[in-house]
Amino acid sequence: MSGFRRAGLIAFVALAALALAAPVPHAGAAGTRKHRPVEKGGSLAGARRSTPTTPARATEPDAAEPAPSEGRNAGRVLVVRLEGPVSPVTAEALISSVDRAERQGYRALVIEIDTPGGLESSMRDMVKSMLASTVPIITWVTPGGARAASAGVFVTMAGDVAAMAPGTNIGAATPINLQGPMDSTLARKATNDAAAFARTVAAQRGHSIEWAEKAVRSAVAASETEAVDLKVVDFIAATLPELLAKADGRTWRRGEERRVLRVRGLPNDRIEPGFRQRVLAVLAEPSVAYILLMLGFYGLLFELQNPGAILPGIVGGICLILAFFALSALPVNYAGIALLLLAVVFFLAEIKVASHGLLAAGGILSMILGSLILFRSEGPRLPWTVIGGATAVTAAFFLVVVGAGLRAQRLAVRTGPAGLRGRRASVVERLAPFGMVRIDGELWRASAGNESADVGGDVEITGVDGLTLKVRPLTKEARR
């Protein structure tokens, strides 16, 4: 199989894997409540049931209040953990948990939180799902040493009941830009928008509106005891049974409808992250997805330039599939991918066409612009260090490494029959017309055709016939 066919096959496999891979539902659709529940074979499958140390005791709701929807898990509580940066992956996990709690009729959903913050777009999708939930949601910053910072503040306040474990903290929700400082107008716009959203969430759940706005505008933070005093959260709980006991009897509402939460002593089902979610959590980091995409391009292009190398094609195909898998969980702008491909084309053309650096400059500009718009405006941003490093490495790779390889291919052949043609040899056995000549310390059988040459004379090699050199004697003028 030729190198081009092999590289084409690798590219086909990569595209086929992309087409067959089930795309991650984007959190932007959270408001429609149409996310695919991850039950069988998904990242949230296999909930493990655990029974609290205290005997399970389900308290029936008051007769005056509307009875919640009954289901096979009406006497149980669903628990999910939100840990690490807020991203489309964690948004998918939380939205799927809310869907499952509603569909299976759980009495309540407990969200354990430990996050440094993350993407605003993912946070908003999570909060929208929580605010629209028909099942009461208890948010709990735990364990000791955990925090609910930045986007985690909004998620915590979006719970019908909010609690914190001893030794935790909450706050500092000022929006920032991953690509560097924002100008004053953009910073003011982002801050005002986040502050208004914080006030809305706090008002919906009865938390401190004043503190919520300060967390955005002044980046204030609070310990667990301060948060209770400031009415940011409702109480402090060290364990899950204590959390359910203290949450029992509290009122939660949806619109004008009010209900009493009855969860004391209920057993719980805990959602454990599946393999797909754990892998996505690593790959869905924007910088990782971006680097995998570039490595995939490099590998396939190197295979095309060097048919038969095999290893670059294999590595490039795997990296490209992983990049597509990661990009399926991120808000990708396909114009950015097109610009990155165009940059690679420009770099390749610069090697083969004398453009006096114009194509190389176009490739650098195209790659920078493609990196900047690779993700949609409401999504993540690549740090300038990653963009600059990838651009510099790519430019150096194509202009130096690949360019040197192509220049080496254009050099005269120095080995094999083609490398012998045109070189001189010394006669060591008279050619009449067959004899022996010496070249590079080796003795070769030679034929002078219709001519002859004496010992010590010089001949020029005109061709190779098997192991016999075809030569012609040199005149005295040619020898000089």
FENKA-V908576 format. One record per helix or strand. SS is the DSSP state (~ for helix, > for strand). FROM is the first residue (numbers start at 0). TO is the last residue. If there is no record, write none. Layout:
<<SS;FROM;TO> <SS;FROM;TO>>
//
This chain:
<<~;2;19> <~;26;31> <>;47;49> <>;75;82> <>;85;85> <~;87;102> <>;107;114> <>;117;117> <~;119;130> <>;135;140> <>;146;148> <~;150;156> <>;160;163> <>;168;170> <~;183;204> <~;208;216> <>;220;222> <~;223;228> <>;234;235> <~;239;246> <>;250;253> <>;256;259> <>;266;269> <~;274;282> <~;285;304> <~;310;326> <>;331;331> <~;333;351> <~;357;371> <>;374;374> <~;383;408> <~;415;419> <>;423;428> <>;430;430> <>;433;438> <>;441;446> <>;452;452> <>;457;464> <>;467;472> <~;475;478>>
//
